[in-house]
Amino acid sequence: MLINALGSRLASATLAALTLSRPLDRPLGFPIYVAAPQLAPFRPWRSPNRSIVIGYLEDSLGGANAAGVSVIDYALLALGRWRRQAAVRDVDPSCASATQLAGTQLAIAAAMIDQTKKLIRRRTVVIAAALAVAWFPSGADCAPGDLYETDLGSGSVLRFTPDGTQSSFASGFAAPVGLTFDGKGNTFISDAGGGAIIKVAPDGTQSVFATVPEGPTGLAFDSSGNLFTAVFNSGVVLKFTPEGAQSTFASGLVNATGLAFNKDGALFAADLGGGSIYKITAAEVKTTFASGLSGPGGLAFDKAGNLFAGDNISGLIYKFTPEGTMSTYASGVSGAAGLAFDGEGNLFVASNSDGTIFKFAPDGTKSTFAAGLTASTFLAFEPAPEKLLNVSARAFVQSGDNVLIAGFIVGGSSLLNNLLVIRAIGPSLSQAGVANPLSDPTLEVRDASGAIIASNDNWQDTQATQIMASGLAPTDPLESVILTRLPAGKYTAIVRSADDAPGISLVEIYNAK
């Protein structure tokens, strides 16, 4: 079991000194199409910028209409890693897989919705400019969607393709336990026996990120790029800033092991020795989420926000609803340790005692994914390097609820959240020759439930220093800006007229990371 394996390793250590193809997301139910090359006013694969027009269009008769391309104001996306020979194909509105672009997967991830309705040939058309998420393989030998496993007994980290093909990723560790990925393709591995956290660059170069003599175990990144590690012997959770500054985030655990963040940014920590799971807020307030367990080890959240915990002692897999209601999801996993969900909702569980990785389908069906391992410990899927690209849309804003609405999605992995600059531009549009610009735009951002999470009227009133440092400060003080880092999810930016005077406004979303 994990506690015995770790104990023997730590006692002898020098402590005194896949590409996954994802469904297209369709915000607000609009059909999706990609403008074919012959309809675009440029040839994307022959330009250094390699741009493409992507849009949403719906008229009163239903369906997608390519003639609407001419009325999409802003839908240019710079995808700098396209190949010269890349071909663009139409996406049928009913399709459910990403368009293939010469080996690069492209999926529509968000839409800028212009609520202004225009009468074109006696049809009401809702115009939208869309942004995309591109998945670029991080190297020839690995791909997003591969499963990584810390093999404590062999002192190595193994990699498995979605079909189960096994290869060695890194070796030479005293007792590898936790592993996770940052947003730049680096892999972080906690070597409990070596008392260090090792960083493996995309080219395979290894370096010591931090020394943790008391035995680092579980690892997790928050949305701001801070790395957290559970420490087995001292029962604390340490926090490392992106620059490497260390602080104690939580204490009072017996044997801290697995870590996982929920959608709200709270950190959950398993205490194997204490039989409990703790919830720790960003303000470092620790509360008991679950207790009375035999020996919780690995933790993982599913897309619905349910927490799954592997109990290393009892061999049970527990499921907790967001409210804390506990049920037994599976049993008979001897030495249950690390857990990880893939993009299809399958749960992978490492059996530390049997040297096996089990796969549980969404309906609970159990199968063996890999066997013959040596003290399989923690698991992690290499995330797709999703990146929100810059996007904008223009519309005529009037009084009341006649507003400009931009719906957008921050892509899937909580490790890769974007630092966004969201702007509502009005008065300065006159400098670009736009007649009747909105004189005083206001801006608000709402989450999927409709709750306002940020708002601004006149960008110099709040965050002025940070906005100027981003290089995206507007030229007019009456324009509005929100600079924020959002967790993965669906959001809406709304531009209103502060003085109810109508005019044309531009809403823009920039990736400032």
RODO-2510 file (C-alpha; in nm, 4 decimals, decimal comma):
residues 513
     n   res          X          Y          Z
     1     m     0,0000     0,0000     0,0000
     2     l     0,1004     0,3600    -0,0524
     3     i     0,1677     0,4413     0,3117
     4     n     0,3951     0,1384     0,3483
     5     a     0,5727     0,2012     0,0180
     6     l     0,6283     0,5656     0,1002
     7     g     0,7359     0,4855     0,4524
     8     s     1,0077     0,2481     0,3409
     9     r     1,1280     0,4870     0,0719
    10     l     1,1314     0,7893     0,2977
    11     a     1,3095     0,6034     0,5756
    12     s     1,6003     0,5218     0,3474
    13     a     1,6140     0,8628     0,1818
    14     t     1,8545     1,1404     0,2759
    15     l     1,5957     1,3422     0,4647
    16     a     1,8253     1,4645     0,7418
    17     a     2,0046     1,6845     0,5027
    18     l    -0,3808     1,1795    -2,7285
    19     t    -0,4650     1,3781    -2,8977
    20     l    -0,8231     1,3983    -2,7804
    21     s    -1,0792     1,5107    -3,0371
    22     r    -1,3388     1,7169    -2,8521
    23     p    -1,6927     1,8094    -2,9524
    24     l    -1,7554     2,1549    -3,0843
    25     d    -1,9204     2,3767    -2,8281
    26     r    -2,2085     2,5882    -2,9547
    27     p    -2,2814     2,8841    -2,7239
    28     l    -2,6441     3,0033    -2,7403
    29     g    -2,7320     2,7318    -2,9893
    30     f    -2,6042     2,8997    -3,3016
    31     p    -2,5025     2,6737    -3,5900
    32     i    -2,1348     2,6634    -3,6703
    33     y    -1,9562     2,6848    -4,0012
    34     v    -1,6076     2,7632    -4,1197
    35     a    -1,5885     2,9842    -4,4261
    36     a    -1,4372     2,7872    -4,7109
    37     p    -1,1193     2,9336    -4,8647
    38     q    -1,2947     3,0367    -5,1836
    39     l    -1,5345     3,2557    -4,9824
    40     a    -1,2628     3,4314    -4,7857
    41     p    -1,1067     3,7533    -4,9185
    42     f    -0,7582     3,6114    -4,8541
    43     r    -0,5692     3,2807    -4,8589
    44     p    -0,4825     3,1975    -4,4975
    45     w    -0,2164     2,9335    -4,5599
    46     r    -0,0184     3,1597    -4,7957
    47     s     0,0248     3,4401    -4,5444
    48     p     0,2714     3,4628    -4,2526
    49     n    -0,0270     3,5437    -4,0301
    50     r    -0,2167     3,2352    -4,1498
    51     s    -0,5532     3,3810    -4,0624
    52     i    -0,8938     3,2308    -4,1178
    53     v    -1,2482     3,3626    -4,1006
    54     i    -1,4629     3,1659    -3,8609
    55     g    -1,8143     3,2681    -3,7748
    56     y    -2,1623     3,1912    -3,6523
    57     l    -2,4598     3,2862    -3,8658
    58     e    -2,8284     3,2209    -3,8376
    59     d    -3,1142     3,3738    -4,0347
    60     s    -3,4883     3,3596    -3,9946
    61     l    -3,5106     3,0586    -4,2258
    62     g    -3,2558     2,8647    -4,0187
    63     g    -2,9292     2,7081    -4,1163
    64     a    -2,5912     2,8474    -4,2065
    65     n    -2,5543     3,0824    -4,4992
    66     a    -2,2083     3,1480    -4,6400
    67     a    -2,3259     3,4768    -4,7925
    68     g    -2,3202     3,6183    -4,4417
    69     v    -1,9420     3,6159    -4,4323
    70     s    -1,9401     3,9655    -4,5808
    71     v    -2,1220     4,1104    -4,2804
    72     i    -1,9035     3,9596    -4,0090
    73     d    -1,7003     4,2533    -3,8825
    74     y    -1,4329     4,0850    -3,6757
    75     a    -1,3441     3,7194    -3,7164
    76     l    -0,9728     3,7100    -3,7898
    77     l    -0,7761     3,4635    -3,5845
    78     a    -0,3980     3,4360    -3,5908
    79     l    -0,2991     3,0711    -3,5716
    80     g     0,0755     3,0949    -3,6031
    81     r     0,1610     2,7233    -3,6220
    82     w    -0,0360     2,6243    -3,9294
    83     r     0,1520     2,4449    -4,2014
    84     r     0,1773     2,5980    -4,5472
    85     q    -0,0273     2,3196    -4,7006
    86     a    -0,3048     2,3346    -4,4419
    87     a    -0,6481     2,2909    -4,5937
    88     v    -0,9700     2,4272    -4,4472
    89     r    -1,2902     2,2315    -4,4850
    90     d    -1,6487     2,3360    -4,4213
    91     v    -1,7901     2,2259    -4,0877
    92     d    -2,1430     2,1016    -4,1154
    93     p    -2,3708     2,2582    -3,8488
    94     s    -2,4493     1,9135    -3,7136
    95     c    -2,0922     1,7902    -3,6905
    96     a    -1,9492     1,6956    -3,3536
    97     s    -1,5767     1,6740    -3,4074
    98     a    -1,2949     1,9194    -3,4589
    99     t    -1,1902     2,0234    -3,8082
   100     q    -0,8566     1,8691    -3,9026
   101     l    -0,5979     2,1186    -4,0220
   102     a    -0,2987     1,9204    -4,1495
   103     g    -0,2548     1,7395    -3,8208
   104     t    -0,3503     2,0338    -3,6026
   105     q    -0,6899     2,0076    -3,4378
   106     l    -0,9064     2,3164    -3,4436
   107     a    -1,2228     2,3475    -3,2437
   108     i    -1,4621     2,6333    -3,2084
   109     a    -1,4556     2,7283    -2,8417
   110     a    -1,6419     3,0541    -2,8124
   111     a    -1,8577     3,3055    -2,9934
   112     m    -1,8819     3,6805    -2,9817
   113     i    -2,2527     3,7441    -3,0108
   114     d    -2,3633     4,0713    -3,1651
   115     q    -2,7223     4,1201    -3,0530
   116     t    -2,7788     4,3893    -3,3124
   117     k    -3,0215     4,2561    -3,5704
   118     k    -2,9760     4,3630    -3,9288
   119     l    -3,2286     4,3285    -4,2079
   120     i    -3,0550     4,1632    -4,5015
   121     r    -3,2775     4,0621    -4,7948
   122     r    -3,5742     4,0759    -4,5560
   123     r    -3,4145     3,8248    -4,3212
   124     t    -3,3152     3,8892    -3,9632
   125     v    -2,9558     3,7860    -3,9160
   126     v    -2,7691     3,7575    -3,5887
   127     i    -2,4027     3,8217    -3,6561
   128     a    -2,1215     3,6692    -3,4596
   129     a    -1,7479     3,6609    -3,4758
   130     a    -1,5905     3,3521    -3,3252
   131     l    -1,2628     3,2614    -3,1674
   132     a    -1,0915     2,9278    -3,1738
   133     v    -0,8794     2,7062    -2,9565
   134     a    -0,5921     2,5284    -3,1282
   135     w    -0,4259     2,2158    -2,9959
   136     f    -0,0595     2,1920    -3,0965
   137     p     0,1348     1,8770    -3,0154
   138     s     0,4067     1,9494    -2,7601
   139     g     0,6530     1,7115    -2,9180
   140     a     0,6927     1,4240    -3,1561
   141     d     0,6952     1,1632    -2,8819
   142     c     0,4010     1,2779    -2,6718
   143     a     0,0641     1,4344    -2,7229
   144     p    -0,2187     1,5888    -2,5236
   145     g    -0,4386     1,3113    -2,3917
   146     d    -0,1550     1,0787    -2,2929
   147     l    -0,1780     0,9404    -1,9394
   148     y     0,1258     0,9723    -1,7130
   149     e     0,1900     0,7475    -1,4127
   150     t     0,4436     0,7697    -1,1329
   151     d     0,5817     0,4188    -1,0899
   152     l     0,7129     0,4359    -0,7359
   153     g     0,8688     0,0902    -0,7338
   154     s     1,0794     0,1427    -1,0460
   155     g     1,1576     0,5075    -0,9725
   156     s     1,0249     0,6202    -1,3086
   157     v     0,7405     0,8034    -1,4787
   158     l     0,5606     0,6112    -1,7515
   159     r     0,3485     0,7433    -2,0348
   160     f     0,0477     0,5712    -2,1947
   161     t    -0,1209     0,6677    -2,5194
   162     p    -0,5021     0,6511    -2,5276
   163     d    -0,4800     0,2982    -2,6696
   164     g    -0,2602     0,1853    -2,3791
   165     t     0,0806     0,1839    -2,5480
   166     q     0,3414     0,2255    -2,2738
   167     s     0,6736     0,4093    -2,2862
   168     s     0,9183     0,5594    -2,0379
   169     f     0,8969     0,9351    -1,9881
   170     a     1,1553     0,9942    -1,7133
   171     s     1,3552     0,7815    -1,4726
   172     g     1,6147     0,7915    -1,1970
   173     f     1,3874     0,9073    -0,9144
   174     a     1,4141     0,7773    -0,5598
   175     a     1,0365     0,7613    -0,5052
   176     p     0,8213     0,9508    -0,7582
   177     v     0,4711     1,0207    -0,6312
   178     g     0,2837     1,3279    -0,7548
   179     l     0,2872     1,4783    -1,1014
   180     t     0,1171     1,7634    -1,2821
   181     f     0,1607     1,9957    -1,5796
   182     d     0,1836     2,3719    -1,6116
   183     g     0,0507     2,5773    -1,9023
   184     k     0,3813     2,5796    -2,0886
   185     g     0,4246     2,2088    -2,1433
   186     n     0,6471     2,1464    -1,8404
   187     t     0,5928     1,8393    -1,6253
   188     f     0,6394     1,8583    -1,2483
   189     i     0,7173     1,5426    -1,0515
   190     s     0,7426     1,5134    -0,6747
   191     d     1,0247     1,2800    -0,5730
   192     a     0,9319     1,1921    -0,2161
   193     g     1,2426     0,9832    -0,1669
   194     g     1,4729     1,2472    -0,3110
   195     g     1,3067     1,5316    -0,1211
   196     a     1,2573     1,7457    -0,4314
   197     i     1,0134     1,8603    -0,6961
   198     i     1,1590     1,7987    -1,0402
   199     k     1,0669     2,0041    -1,3456
   200     v     1,0876     1,8321    -1,6840
   201     a     1,0923     2,0734    -1,9786
   202     p     0,9223     1,9855    -2,3099
   203     d     1,2631     1,8879    -2,4505
   204     g     1,3166     1,6428    -2,1613
   205     t     1,5635     1,8528    -1,9640
   206     q     1,5288     1,7934    -1,5884
   207     s     1,5932     2,0514    -1,3183
   208     v     1,5165     2,0852    -0,9471
   209     f     1,2264     2,3253    -0,9041
   210     a     1,2233     2,3068    -0,5229
   211     t     1,3687     2,1024    -0,2390
   212     v     1,1175     1,9571     0,0071
   213     p     1,3088     1,7274     0,2429
   214     e     0,9995     1,6007     0,4286
   215     g     0,8656     1,4115     0,1268
   216     p     0,6543     1,5937    -0,1363
   217     t     0,3581     1,3936    -0,2648
   218     g     0,0525     1,5329    -0,4464
   219     l     0,0927     1,8303    -0,6809
   220     a    -0,1579     2,0759    -0,8268
   221     f    -0,1550     2,4141    -1,0009
   222     d    -0,4092     2,6868    -0,9345
   223     s    -0,5420     2,9165    -1,2085
   224     s    -0,2764     3,1792    -1,1291
   225     g     0,0119     2,9428    -1,1957
   226     n     0,1025     2,8752    -0,8331
   227     l     0,2187     2,5199    -0,7639
   228     f     0,0991     2,3398    -0,4507
   229     t     0,2475     2,0262    -0,2999
   230     a     0,1314     1,8044    -0,0170
   231     v     0,4137     1,7009     0,2189
   232     f     0,3823     1,3507     0,3588
   233     n     0,5975     1,3591     0,6713
   234     s     0,5220     1,7109     0,7979
   235     g     0,1505     1,7119     0,7084
   236     v     0,1583     2,0525     0,5427
   237     v     0,0654     2,1918     0,2017
   238     l     0,3258     2,4212     0,0497
   239     k     0,2658     2,6905    -0,2114
   240     f     0,5220     2,7984    -0,4714
   241     t     0,4719     3,1083    -0,6827
   242     p     0,5703     3,0938    -1,0514
   243     e     0,8973     3,2553    -0,9446
   244     g     0,9598     2,9764    -0,6916
   245     a     0,8878     3,1652    -0,3681
   246     q     0,7723     2,9162    -0,1046
   247     s     0,5147     2,9548     0,1734
   248     t     0,3027     2,7257     0,3901
   249     f    -0,0547     2,7214     0,2637
   250     a    -0,2036     2,4753     0,5150
   251     s    -0,0868     2,2654     0,8086
   252     g    -0,2186     2,0231     1,0681
   253     l    -0,2546     1,7157     0,8462
   254     v    -0,0992     1,3836     0,9478
   255     n     0,0212     1,2511     0,6103
   256     a    -0,0801     1,4853     0,3295
   257     t    -0,1116     1,3113    -0,0087
   258     g    -0,3476     1,3953    -0,2977
   259     l    -0,4458     1,7478    -0,4025
   260     a    -0,7158     1,8757    -0,6377
   261     f    -0,8780     2,2123    -0,7098
   262     n    -1,2513     2,2497    -0,7620
   263     k    -1,4137     2,4895    -1,0102
   264     d    -1,4291     2,7666    -0,7496
   265     g    -1,0549     2,7583    -0,6844
   266     a    -1,0711     2,5811    -0,3472
   267     l    -0,7971     2,3254    -0,2844
   268     f    -0,8902     1,9814    -0,1520
   269     a    -0,6211     1,7856     0,0317
   270     a    -0,6285     1,4181     0,1286
   271     d    -0,4829     1,3225     0,4670
   272     l    -0,3953     0,9558     0,4341
   273     g    -0,2787     0,9186     0,7917
   274     g    -0,5667     1,1178     0,9392
   275     g    -0,8429     0,9591     0,7315
   276     s    -0,9824     1,2946     0,6236
   277     i    -1,0194     1,5258     0,3256
   278     y    -0,9836     1,8982     0,3847
   279     k    -1,1094     2,1946     0,1860
   280     i    -0,8829     2,4991     0,1848
   281     t    -1,0023     2,8282     0,0386
   282     a    -0,7833     3,0811    -0,1401
   283     a    -0,7853     3,2762     0,1862
   284     e    -0,6191     2,9716     0,3502
   285     v    -0,9245     2,8809     0,5579
   286     k    -0,9190     2,5057     0,6191
   287     t    -1,2321     2,3044     0,6950
   288     t    -1,3010     1,9305     0,7104
   289     f    -1,4830     1,8150     0,3981
   290     a    -1,4916     1,4430     0,4864
   291     s    -1,3693     1,2315     0,7758
   292     g    -1,3767     0,8745     0,9014
   293     l    -1,2079     0,7340     0,5914
   294     s    -0,9463     0,4608     0,6150
   295     g    -0,6704     0,6250     0,4140
   296     p    -0,7599     0,8679     0,1325
   297     g    -0,4852     0,9123    -0,1251
   298     g    -0,5570     1,0431    -0,4748
   299     l    -0,8270     1,3000    -0,5543
   300     a    -0,9931     1,4068    -0,8780
   301     f    -1,2957     1,6146    -0,9801
   302     d    -1,5268     1,5239    -1,2644
   303     k    -1,6816     1,7826    -1,4961
   304     a    -1,9929     1,8064    -1,2782
   305     g    -1,7875     1,9090    -0,9747
   306     n    -1,8105     1,5773    -0,7915
   307     l    -1,4989     1,4810    -0,5972
   308     f    -1,3614     1,1270    -0,6266
   309     a    -1,1190     0,9869    -0,3702
   310     g    -0,9212     0,6647    -0,3730
   311     d    -0,8938     0,5051    -0,0309
   312     n    -0,5544     0,3361    -0,0146
   313     i    -0,6386     0,1212     0,2864
   314     s    -0,9924    -0,0017     0,2113
   315     g    -0,9583    -0,0226    -0,1667
   316     l    -1,2746     0,1836    -0,2135
   317     i    -1,3354     0,4721    -0,4511
   318     y    -1,5594     0,7332    -0,2921
   319     k    -1,7701     0,9926    -0,4704
   320     f    -1,8670     1,3189    -0,3012
   321     t    -2,1202     1,5612    -0,4409
   322     p    -2,0299     1,9328    -0,4248
   323     e    -2,2444     1,9470    -0,1096
   324     g    -2,0402     1,6698     0,0532
   325     t    -2,2791     1,3736     0,0228
   326     m    -2,0658     1,0583     0,0110
   327     s    -2,1303     0,7326    -0,1739
   328     t    -1,9172     0,4354    -0,2761
   329     y    -1,8389     0,4525    -0,6465
   330     a    -1,6281     0,1351    -0,6727
   331     s    -1,4616    -0,1279    -0,4568
   332     g    -1,1914    -0,3881    -0,4850
   333     v    -0,9087    -0,1579    -0,5983
   334     s    -0,6277    -0,2818    -0,3751
   335     g    -0,4131     0,0081    -0,2598
   336     a    -0,6179     0,2673    -0,4519
   337     a    -0,3933     0,5670    -0,5100
   338     g    -0,3962     0,8243    -0,7911
   339     l    -0,7083     0,9201    -0,9855
   340     a    -0,7496     1,1060    -1,3132
   341     f    -1,0353     1,1787    -1,5548
   342     d    -0,9892     1,1911    -1,9291
   343     g    -1,1828     1,4219    -2,1584
   344     e    -1,4537     1,1617    -2,2175
   345     g    -1,5374     1,1271    -1,8486
   346     n    -1,3577     0,7959    -1,7944
   347     l    -1,2002     0,7624    -1,4503
   348     f    -0,8527     0,6064    -1,4278
   349     v    -0,7391     0,4649    -1,0931
   350     a    -0,3903     0,3483    -0,9974
   351     s    -0,3718     0,0360    -0,7819
   352     n    -0,0564     0,0756    -0,5760
   353     s    -0,0641    -0,2806    -0,4466
   354     d    -0,1447    -0,4619    -0,7715
   355     g     0,0605    -0,2478    -1,0096
   356     t    -0,2446    -0,1952    -1,2257
   357     i    -0,4298     0,1038    -1,3731
   358     f    -0,8045     0,0484    -1,3923
   359     k    -1,0423     0,2384    -1,6178
   360     f    -1,4013     0,3114    -1,5161
   361     a    -1,6348     0,4201    -1,7943
   362     p    -1,8950     0,6901    -1,7158
   363     d    -2,1486     0,4135    -1,6545
   364     g    -1,9146     0,2535    -1,3978
   365     t    -1,7939    -0,0355    -1,6130
   366     k    -1,4483    -0,1413    -1,4943
   367     s    -1,1649    -0,2604    -1,7180
   368     t    -0,7883    -0,2973    -1,6927
   369     f    -0,6019    -0,0234    -1,8784
   370     a    -0,2458    -0,1261    -1,7868
   371     a    -0,0882    -0,3994    -1,5762
   372     g     0,2535    -0,5241    -1,4681
   373     l     0,3548    -0,1925    -1,3114
   374     t     0,5575    -0,1514    -0,9941
   375     a     0,3693     0,0270    -0,7165
   376     s     0,1627     0,2471    -0,9461
   377     t     0,1031     0,5693    -0,7544
   378     f    -0,0358     0,8933    -0,9019
   379     l    -0,1831     0,9709    -1,2442
   380     a    -0,2237     1,2789    -1,4622
   381     f    -0,3338     1,3455    -1,8177
   382     e    -0,1216     1,5757    -2,0262
   383     p    -0,3549     1,8702    -2,0914
   384     a    -0,4093     2,0147    -2,4342
   385     p    -0,2328     2,3521    -2,4476
   386     e    -0,5545     2,5439    -2,4997
   387     k    -0,5113     2,9115    -2,5551
   388     l    -0,7738     3,1789    -2,5842
   389     l    -0,7009     3,3874    -2,8913
   390     n    -0,7858     3,7542    -2,9362
   391     v    -1,1336     3,8302    -3,0676
   392     s    -1,3613     4,1289    -3,1103
   393     a    -1,7098     4,2205    -3,2331
   394     r    -1,8778     4,5506    -3,3170
   395     a    -2,2417     4,6520    -3,2778
   396     f    -2,4805     4,9435    -3,2433
   397     v    -2,5644     4,9929    -2,8746
   398     q    -2,8811     5,1745    -2,7734
   399     s    -3,0484     5,2456    -2,4415
   400     g    -3,1821     4,9973    -2,1907
   401     d    -3,1382     4,6326    -2,2844
   402     n    -3,0290     4,7051    -2,6417
   403     v    -2,6737     4,6077    -2,5583
   404     l    -2,3738     4,4370    -2,7147
   405     i    -2,3315     4,0862    -2,5743
   406     a    -2,0171     3,8785    -2,6229
   407     g    -2,0331     3,5154    -2,5119
   408     f    -1,7010     3,3397    -2,4697
   409     i    -1,5549     3,0261    -2,3193
   410     v    -1,2313     2,9910    -2,1267
   411     g    -1,0915     2,6551    -2,2353
   412     g    -1,1010     2,3253    -2,0548
   413     s    -0,8037     2,2752    -1,8283
   414     s    -0,7972     2,4551    -1,4959
   415     l    -0,4197     2,4631    -1,5252
   416     l    -0,4321     2,6773    -1,8348
   417     n    -0,6670     2,9604    -1,7536
   418     n    -0,6003     3,2789    -1,9408
   419     l    -0,5271     3,6199    -1,8029
   420     l    -0,7758     3,8241    -2,0025
   421     v    -0,8077     4,1891    -2,0927
   422     i    -1,1682     4,2645    -2,1873
   423     r    -1,2305     4,6088    -2,3393
   424     a    -1,5370     4,8118    -2,4343
   425     i    -1,4291     5,0714    -2,6905
   426     g    -1,6405     5,3680    -2,8008
   427     p    -1,5107     5,7257    -2,8346
   428     s    -1,1763     5,6279    -2,9887
   429     l    -1,3519     5,4507    -3,2783
   430     s    -1,3926     5,7928    -3,4366
   431     q    -1,0167     5,7927    -3,4938
   432     a    -1,0650     5,4852    -3,7137
   433     g    -1,3325     5,6612    -3,9173
   434     v    -1,6308     5,5008    -3,7462
   435     a    -1,9299     5,7330    -3,7482
   436     n    -2,1482     5,7717    -3,4386
   437     p    -1,9289     5,5882    -3,1843
   438     l    -2,0710     5,5118    -2,8399
   439     s    -1,9775     5,8094    -2,6228
   440     d    -1,9482     5,6336    -2,2857
   441     p    -1,9471     5,2506    -2,2818
   442     t    -1,9728     5,0471    -1,9636
   443     l    -1,8631     4,6857    -1,9331
   444     e    -1,9624     4,3905    -1,7185
   445     v    -1,8664     4,0226    -1,7200
   446     r    -2,1108     3,7563    -1,6053
   447     d    -2,0614     3,3869    -1,5368
   448     a    -2,2745     3,1019    -1,6700
   449     s    -2,5375     3,1590    -1,4013
   450     g    -2,5753     3,5243    -1,5006
   451     a    -2,4073     3,6619    -1,1888
   452     i    -2,1887     3,9689    -1,2392
   453     i    -1,8287     3,8854    -1,1524
   454     a    -1,6643     4,2092    -1,2704
   455     s    -1,7683     4,5485    -1,4032
   456     n    -1,6083     4,8754    -1,5066
   457     d    -1,7015     5,2229    -1,6224
   458     n    -1,3954     5,4293    -1,7197
   459     w    -1,0835     5,2143    -1,7162
   460     q    -0,8651     5,4571    -1,5200
   461     d    -1,0881     5,4239    -1,2134
   462     t    -0,9726     5,0676    -1,1334
   463     q    -0,6720     4,8543    -1,2301
   464     a    -0,5146     5,1437    -1,4205
   465     t    -0,1571     5,0398    -1,3404
   466     q    -0,2093     4,6774    -1,4411
   467     i    -0,3988     4,7714    -1,7564
   468     m    -0,1244     5,0084    -1,8675
   469     a     0,1359     4,7407    -1,7983
   470     s    -0,0518     4,5016    -2,0268
   471     g    -0,0005     4,7369    -2,3198
   472     l    -0,3740     4,7307    -2,3926
   473     a    -0,4863     5,0530    -2,2261
   474     p    -0,7490     5,2425    -2,4341
   475     t    -0,6714     5,5892    -2,5612
   476     d    -0,9897     5,7418    -2,4193
   477     p    -1,0556     5,7580    -2,0408
   478     l    -1,4296     5,6986    -2,0919
   479     e    -1,3701     5,3530    -2,2331
   480     s    -1,3928     5,0486    -2,0069
   481     v    -1,1543     4,7620    -1,9317
   482     i    -1,1597     4,4559    -1,7074
   483     l    -0,8353     4,2656    -1,6481
   484     t    -0,9050     3,9312    -1,4870
   485     r    -0,7975     3,5684    -1,4692
   486     l    -1,0997     3,3445    -1,5096
   487     p    -1,1338     2,9755    -1,4275
   488     a    -1,2517     2,7460    -1,7036
   489     g    -1,6140     2,8071    -1,7968
   490     k    -1,8631     3,0057    -2,0030
   491     y    -1,8876     3,3823    -1,9677
   492     t    -2,0661     3,6817    -2,1129
   493     a    -1,9323     4,0342    -2,1621
   494     i    -2,2009     4,3029    -2,1881
   495     v    -2,1484     4,6572    -2,3174
   496     r    -2,4052     4,9233    -2,2268
   497     s    -2,4406     5,2937    -2,2787
   498     a    -2,3650     5,4790    -1,9551
   499     d    -2,5706     5,7826    -2,0580
   500     d    -2,8279     5,6003    -2,2759
   501     a    -2,6939     5,7782    -2,5814
   502     p    -2,6809     5,5321    -2,8753
   503     g    -2,3682     5,4581    -3,0721
   504     i    -2,1366     5,1956    -3,2145
   505     s    -1,9150     5,0082    -2,9713
   506     l    -1,6467     4,7447    -3,0019
   507     v    -1,5966     4,4695    -2,7446
   508     e    -1,2569     4,2987    -2,7428
   509     i    -1,1133     4,0040    -2,5515
   510     y    -0,7368     3,9663    -2,5412
   511     n    -0,5228     3,6893    -2,4047
   512     a    -0,2767     3,8845    -2,1897
   513     k    -0,0881     3,5803    -2,0568
***
